[in-house]
Amino acid sequence: MIFSPDYVGVDVSKKHLDLAITGSSRLRVSNNPAGMARLVQKISSLTRPHLVCEATGSYTRLMARSLSQHGIALSTINPRRVRDLARADGLLAKTDAIDAAAILRFAHLMHPDPDPLYDPNAVEMADLVRRRRQMVDMLAMEKQRREHPEAALAQASIDAHIGFLSSQIGEMDRAITRQIDSDATLRRRAELLTTIPGIGQTTAAVLLAEMPELGGIGNKQAAALAGVAPFNRDSGEMRGQAHIAGGRLSVRCALYMATLSAIRANPPIRDFYKRLRAQGKPGKLAIVAAMRKLITTANAVLANNTPWHTNNTPWHTNTA
């Protein structure tokens, strides 16, 4: 007989954690090492503690590290899902205590899967990849500004900033490479991903940092996390057009560029794309379908721990 975990709803802020525990009064602890010790002590009486919180970036890291050290499960979820449930319950007020209770109710209804164990190397990798993406975005904006006539001093300033950003992006690329090389697991996963034509070192780094679940989940879930899974829009007799929705934007952007390369260099992806176009499918639809095929191929390669080859197609994965 499988027993439900003892869920704990946690509202996370910069300074505090507000806890909601079934059958217990609400508790607030500080978001610092002393507060984490108090948190672990408080939930030690629970049979199978499983904490659930909204994704709040770096504010959850200390808690994730502390819970991982004690073997306690943690799930981070999209805040919008909790707010949608709260609105459905008619709960319009918003305080830290109310949010913690709403998260607890969500946990009991949805039974979220635990996050992977806290890995400091993976966290640092994610920071580096995120910072690189920020600088690439800044570089693109500066290049756009450079196209418009400006005073000589303004143009010189833009050029200097472009040069600085370019050098910093190069340094970040080297730092990401060093981070991957320093961790045997990351290095092996990167090596496997880059055997797939179309996926280079930059895309591999994004997938490793932003989609660590890859290789341990099913193909449908992989497509959904990447934001390339189609969702139907049907009602009654009406049959609408399916559209992609949600997912991780950074992964989808990297996957899009990788797919454009794969359409040229990866025979199964290229043939799949051409077949869809020959059937009259719109170009954007065919690209999204190719993106879905590429991410599921990556999922299969990591799941099987085997380099890509032309017949290493998604259905060879041993995950459901």
C-alpha positions in Angstrom: 0.0 0.0 0.0 1.4 3.4 -1.0 0.9 6.2 1.5 0.6 9.8 0.4 3.5 12.0 1.5 3.2 14.5 4.3 3.0 17.6 2.1 4.2 21.0 3.3 3.3 24.1 1.4 6.1 26.7 1.5 5.8 30.3 0.4 9.3 31.6 -0.3 10.5 35.2 -0.1 13.9 36.8 0.2 13.9 36.9 4.0 11.3 34.3 5.1 9.7 31.0 4.4 6.0 30.6 5.4 5.0 26.9 6.0 1.6 25.4 5.8 1.4 21.9 7.4 -1.8 19.8 7.6 -3.1 19.7 11.1 -0.5 22.1 12.4 -0.3 25.9 13.0 1.5 27.9 10.3 5.1 28.6 10.8 7.5 31.2 9.6 11.3 30.7 9.5 14.1 32.9 8.2 15.5 32.2 4.8 19.0 31.7 6.2 21.0 28.8 7.6 19.5 29.1 11.1 16.0 29.1 9.6 16.8 26.0 7.6 17.9 24.2 10.7 14.6 25.1 12.4 12.7 24.0 9.3 14.3 20.6 9.2 13.7 20.1 12.9 10.0 21.1 12.5 9.3 18.6 9.8 11.4 15.8 11.3 8.3 14.5 13.0 6.5 13.9 9.6 6.6 10.4 8.2 7.4 11.3 4.6 7.9 15.0 4.4 7.6 16.5 0.9 7.9 20.2 0.6 6.3 22.1 -2.3 7.0 25.7 -3.3 6.6 28.0 -6.2 9.6 28.6 -8.5 11.2 31.8 -7.2 14.7 31.6 -8.7 17.7 31.9 -6.3 15.5 32.4 -3.2 14.8 28.6 -3.0 18.5 27.5 -3.3 19.4 27.5 0.3 16.2 25.5 1.1 16.9 23.1 -1.8 20.4 22.5 -0.6 19.4 21.9 3.0 16.6 19.5 2.2 18.8 17.6 -0.2 21.4 17.1 2.5 18.7 15.5 4.7 17.1 13.4 1.9 13.8 15.4 2.0 11.8 15.7 -1.2 11.2 19.2 -2.7 9.0 20.2 -5.7 9.1 23.6 -7.3 6.1 24.4 -9.4 4.9 27.2 -11.8 3.3 30.0 -9.7 0.6 30.4 -12.2 -0.7 26.9 -11.6 -1.2 27.7 -7.9 -2.9 31.1 -8.6 -5.2 29.4 -11.1 -6.3 26.9 -8.4 -6.7 29.7 -5.8 -8.9 31.7 -8.2 -11.0 28.6 -8.9 -11.5 28.2 -5.2 -12.6 31.9 -5.0 -9.6 32.8 -3.0 -8.7 36.3 -4.2 -6.8 37.6 -1.2 -3.0 37.2 -1.2 -0.7 37.0 1.8 2.3 34.8 2.5 0.2 32.6 4.8 -2.6 32.3 2.3 -0.2 31.5 -0.5 1.4 28.7 1.6 -2.0 27.2 2.3 -2.8 27.4 -1.4 0.4 25.6 -2.3 -0.4 22.9 0.3 -3.9 22.4 -1.3 -2.3 22.2 -4.8 0.2 19.5 -3.5 -2.6 17.4 -2.1 -4.6 17.6 -5.4 -1.8 17.3 -7.9 0.9 15.2 -6.2 3.8 16.9 -7.9 6.9 14.8 -8.7 10.0 15.6 -6.6 12.8 17.7 -8.1 16.1 16.2 -8.9 18.5 16.3 -5.9 20.3 19.6 -5.5 23.5 19.5 -7.5 25.8 22.5 -6.9 27.6 21.9 -10.2 24.3 21.9 -12.1 23.3 25.1 -10.3 26.5 26.8 -11.3 26.1 25.6 -14.8 22.6 27.1 -15.0 23.9 30.4 -13.7 26.6 30.5 -16.4 24.2 29.6 -19.2 21.6 32.1 -18.0 24.3 34.9 -17.8 25.5 34.1 -21.3 21.9 34.4 -22.6 21.5 37.8 -20.9 24.7 39.1 -22.6 23.6 37.7 -26.0 20.3 39.6 -25.7 22.2 42.8 -24.7 24.6 42.3 -27.7 21.6 41.9 -30.1 20.1 45.2 -28.8 23.3 47.1 -29.1 23.8 45.8 -32.7 20.3 47.1 -33.5 21.1 50.5 -32.1 24.3 50.6 -34.2 22.3 50.4 -37.4 20.8 53.9 -36.8 22.8 57.1 -37.3 24.1 58.5 -34.0 26.5 61.1 -32.9 30.1 60.0 -33.3 30.6 59.7 -29.5 27.4 57.7 -29.2 28.5 55.3 -32.0 31.9 54.9 -30.3 30.2 54.0 -27.1 28.0 51.4 -28.8 31.0 49.9 -30.6 32.9 49.8 -27.3 30.0 48.0 -25.6 29.6 45.6 -28.5 33.3 44.7 -28.2 33.1 44.3 -24.4 30.0 42.1 -24.6 31.5 40.0 -27.4 34.6 39.3 -25.2 32.5 38.6 -22.2 30.4 36.1 -24.1 33.6 34.4 -25.2 34.8 34.2 -21.6 31.4 32.8 -20.5 31.7 30.1 -23.2 35.1 29.1 -21.9 33.7 29.0 -18.3 30.8 26.8 -19.4 33.2 24.5 -21.1 35.4 24.3 -18.0 32.3 23.6 -15.9 31.2 20.7 -18.1 34.7 19.3 -18.3 35.0 19.4 -14.5 32.0 17.1 -13.9 32.0 13.6 -15.4 28.2 13.4 -15.6 27.8 16.7 -17.4 30.7 15.9 -19.7 29.2 12.5 -20.7 25.8 14.0 -21.3 27.3 16.9 -23.3 29.3 14.4 -25.4 26.2 12.4 -26.1 24.1 15.4 -27.1 26.7 16.8 -29.5 26.7 13.5 -31.4 23.3 14.5 -32.7 23.7 16.6 -35.9 22.3 20.1 -35.3 23.1 20.2 -31.6 26.3 22.0 -30.9 28.1 22.9 -27.7 25.9 25.9 -27.0 22.6 24.1 -27.4 23.9 21.1 -25.4 24.8 23.5 -22.6 21.3 25.0 -22.6 19.7 21.6 -22.5 21.9 20.4 -19.7 21.3 23.6 -17.6 17.7 24.4 -18.3 16.3 20.9 -18.8 18.2 18.5 -16.5 15.2 16.1 -16.5 16.1 15.2 -20.1 16.9 11.5 -20.5 14.9 10.5 -17.4 11.4 11.4 -18.6 9.0 10.3 -21.4 9.0 11.8 -24.8 5.7 13.6 -24.4 6.9 15.2 -21.2 10.1 16.2 -22.9 8.2 17.9 -25.7 5.9 19.6 -23.2 8.9 20.9 -21.1 10.5 22.2 -24.3 7.2 23.9 -25.2 6.8 22.1 -28.5 3.9 19.8 -27.6 0.7 20.5 -29.5 -2.5 21.1 -27.5 -5.9 20.6 -29.0 -8.4 23.5 -29.2 -11.7 21.5 -29.6 -15.2 22.2 -28.2 -18.4 20.4 -29.1 -18.5 20.0 -32.9 -15.8 22.5 -33.4 -12.3 21.2 -34.1 -9.8 23.9 -33.7 -6.1 24.0 -34.7 -3.7 22.6 -32.2 -1.1 25.0 -30.9 2.0 24.7 -28.7 1.9 26.4 -25.4 4.0 26.8 -22.2 7.3 25.1 -21.8 10.7 26.7 -21.1 11.3 29.6 -23.4 15.1 29.4 -23.2 15.1 25.8 -24.2 12.6 26.4 -27.1 14.7 29.2 -28.5 17.9 27.1 -28.4 16.0 24.2 -29.9 14.7 26.3 -32.7 18.2 27.3 -33.9 19.5 23.8 -33.5 16.6 22.5 -35.6 17.4 24.9 -38.4 20.8 23.3 -38.5 19.4 19.8 -38.1 17.1 20.3 -41.1 20.3 20.7 -43.2 22.7 18.2 -41.5 20.6 15.5 -39.8 19.1 13.0 -42.3 16.1 11.8 -40.2 15.2 15.4 -39.3 15.7 16.6 -42.8 13.7 13.9 -44.4 10.9 14.3 -41.8 10.8 18.1 -42.5 10.7 17.6 -46.2 8.0 15.0 -46.0 5.8 17.4 -44.0 6.4 20.2 -46.5 5.6 17.9 -49.4 2.3 17.1 -47.7 1.5 20.8 -47.8 2.2 21.6 -44.1 3.1 25.2 -43.4 6.7 25.9 -42.9 6.3 27.0 -39.2 4.3 23.9 -38.4 7.0 21.6 -40.0 9.8 23.3 -38.1 7.9 22.9 -34.8 7.3 19.2 -35.6 11.0 18.9 -36.4 11.9 20.6 -33.1 9.7 18.0 -31.3 11.5 15.2 -33.1 14.9 16.6 -32.2 14.2 17.0 -28.5 12.7 13.5 -28.3 15.8 12.2 -30.1 18.0 13.9 -27.5 15.8 12.4 -24.8 16.4 8.9 -26.3 20.1 9.4 -26.6 20.5 10.4 -23.0 18.0 7.7 -21.8 20.0 5.0 -23.6 23.4 6.5 -22.8 24.3 5.8 -26.4 25.7 8.2 -29.0 23.4 9.2 -31.9 23.2 7.2 -35.1 20.9 7.5 -38.0 18.4 4.9 -36.7 18.5 6.1 -33.1 14.9 7.4 -33.2 12.8 8.5 -30.3 10.9 5.3 -29.9 14.1 3.5 -28.9 14.0 5.3 -25.5 13.3 3.0 -22.5 11.3 5.6 -20.6 7.5 5.7 -20.8 
